[in-house]
């Protein structure tokens, strides 16, 4: 069972609907490794490895995906591994995902079976950098 840890605000609810219905526009394939910063608009999925910081709107990290760096996005769905800090309006941690670092979110959903080695911090409202890519 998925348990929301923080209250969903009205404008965040609209943003969640938009993120869920949007088509993935960028994919990092599982055979790819990116070294350097990654910035994007829209919805992106990472199946490979990113060594560097990521900023954008809606990010999905698949089971085979790994990020070594900080993530700053509007919404983040994690099935893979993150070695770095995550800042987002909404973070959804799926079973089998691994976080090593600080997670800051307005809304955090954690499935059973998630490994979190770090700190969790609530953010009362969406920050100025979370609505748009930096």
N, C-alpha and C positions, 0 to 999 in steps of 0.2 A: 504494500500500500504506500502511495506517495503522500507525504505529509508536508504541507507548506509551513515553513517556520515563521514567516513574516506576512503581514497583511498585504493584500494586493490593492493598490490604489486604482481609482477609476481610469486615469489616463494610462496607467501601466497595463490595465486590462485591454485597452484598445491596442496598445503596442504589442502585447502578447499575441492577440489575434492576427495582427499584421505580420508578425514574425513567423507564426505557424503557417499562414497561408501563402507566404512569399516563396517563389521558386528559387532554388539554389543557382546562383550565377557564377560562382567560382569554386573550383575543386583542386585541392592539392592531393594528387594520386598517392596511393600507398607505396609506390616505387620512387617517390620524390623526396628529396631533402632540401629544404630551403634554409640558407644561412644568411640572416639579416632581418631587418624589420619588415613587417607585412602590414599594409593598411588597405582596407577595402570598404566598399559601399554595398548595401544589399545583404544577401545571405551567402555565406561561404561555408564549405565543408573541408575539413582536413582529415585525410586518411593516412598521410605520410608524417614526416617529421619537420618541425619548424624550430630552428635554433635562433631565437630572436623574439623581440616584443611584437605583439599583435594589437592593432586597434581597428575597430570597425563597428558594424551594426549588429548583425545576427550571425553567430558562429556556432557550428556543430563540429565537435571533435569526435570522430568515430572510434571504435574499439582499437583499431590499428594505429590511430593517431597519437602523436606525442608532441607537446610543446615544451620547450626549454626556454622560458622567458615569461614576461608579464603579459597578461591579457586584459585589455580595457575595451569592452563592447557594451552594446545595449542589452543583448540577450545571449546567453551561452548555455548550450546543451552539451554536456560532457559524458562520453562513453569511454574515453581514453585516459591518458596520463598527462598531468600538468605539473611541471617543476618550475614554479614561479607564482607570483601574486595574480589574483583575478579580481577585477572590479567591474561590476555590471549591475544594471537595473534588475535583471532576472538571471539567476543561475539555477540550472536543473542538472543535478548530479545523478547519473544513472548507475544501476548495479554494475559493479566491476570497475568503475572509474577510480582513479587515484589522484589526489591533490596533495602536493607538497608545497606549502606556502600559505599566505593569507588569502582568505576569500571575503570580499566586501560586497554585499548585495542588499538591494531594497527588498527583494523577494528571493528566498532560497528554498528549493525543493530537493530533498535528499532521499533517494531510494535506499532500502536496506541493502547492505553489501558494498557500500561506498567506503573507501579508505581516505581519511582526511588527516593528514599529518601537518598541522599548522594551527592557524587562528581563524576564527569566524567572527566577522564584525557586521552588525546591521547598519544600514544607511537609512536615515529617516526619509529622505527624498532623493530623487534622481539628481545626480551631480551634473554640472554643465558639460563635462566631457563625455558623459555616458550616452547622451542622445545622439551624438554625431561622432564619426571617426576623428581621431586627433591628427 
